[in-house]
């Protein structure tokens, strides 16, 4: 029943065409804004990845350069 209804609806929608496809008014401004926001998100994402890698390297270097705690006769204090 549901497949029949879906098939009938798709056939009706297939017969209805858009005779004059044109962009809605003021859509150019919004598309430009969306493109800039996507570009900004990609740049920030790349910078975040580089920042995370640099932070990890700095943490590893700091951890390895710490002086070792003094050892007692039975292990670390």
VMD Tcl script that draws the C-alpha trace (Angstrom):
set ca {
  {0.00 0.00 0.00}
  {2.74 2.43 0.99}
  {4.89 1.59 -2.02}
  {1.95 2.10 -4.35}
  {1.25 5.52 -2.85}
  {4.91 6.47 -3.09}
  {5.08 5.33 -6.69}
  {1.94 7.29 -7.61}
  {3.25 10.40 -5.87}
  {6.60 10.19 -7.67}
  {4.83 9.82 -11.03}
  {2.71 12.91 -10.36}
  {5.73 14.91 -9.26}
  {7.69 13.77 -12.32}
  {5.01 15.25 -14.60}
  {5.15 18.62 -12.88}
  {8.11 20.47 -14.27}
  {9.73 23.80 -13.54}
  {9.19 25.60 -16.85}
  {11.38 28.59 -16.04}
  {14.03 27.70 -13.49}
  {15.48 30.83 -11.98}
  {17.08 31.68 -8.70}
  {14.96 33.36 -6.06}
  {15.55 37.07 -5.54}
  {18.42 38.01 -3.19}
  {19.83 34.48 -3.35}
  {23.18 35.70 -4.71}
  {23.99 37.51 -1.47}
  {23.15 34.48 0.64}
  {25.11 32.12 -1.57}
  {28.14 34.39 -1.37}
  {27.83 34.46 2.43}
  {27.52 30.68 2.60}
  {30.57 30.23 0.37}
  {32.63 32.55 2.57}
  {31.48 30.74 5.71}
  {32.37 27.34 4.24}
  {35.77 28.67 3.19}
  {36.32 30.09 6.69}
  {35.32 26.78 8.31}
  {37.77 24.87 6.12}
  {40.63 27.27 6.91}
  {39.87 27.15 10.62}
  {39.70 23.36 10.51}
  {43.13 23.12 8.89}
  {44.55 25.58 11.43}
  {43.02 23.58 14.28}
  {44.66 20.38 13.02}
  {48.05 22.10 12.76}
  {47.58 23.64 16.20}
  {46.75 20.26 17.72}
  {49.85 18.68 16.17}
  {52.07 21.52 17.40}
  {50.54 21.33 20.90}
  {51.15 17.57 21.02}
  {54.78 18.01 19.97}
  {55.32 20.73 22.59}
  {53.77 18.57 25.32}
  {55.96 15.60 24.40}
  {59.09 17.77 24.38}
  {58.22 19.29 27.76}
  {57.47 15.92 29.30}
  {60.76 14.42 28.08}
  {62.83 17.41 29.22}
  {61.62 17.32 32.86}
  {64.22 16.25 35.39}
  {63.70 12.74 36.70}
  {62.50 12.54 40.31}
  {65.10 11.31 42.77}
  {65.14 7.58 43.27}
  {65.18 6.12 46.74}
  {66.41 2.67 47.59}
  {62.88 1.28 47.10}
  {61.83 3.17 43.97}
  {60.51 6.69 43.35}
  {59.39 8.71 46.34}
}
mol new
graphics top color blue
foreach p $ca { graphics top sphere $p radius 0.5 }
foreach p [lrange $ca 0 end-1] q [lrange $ca 1 end] { graphics top cylinder $p $q radius 0.2 }
display resetview
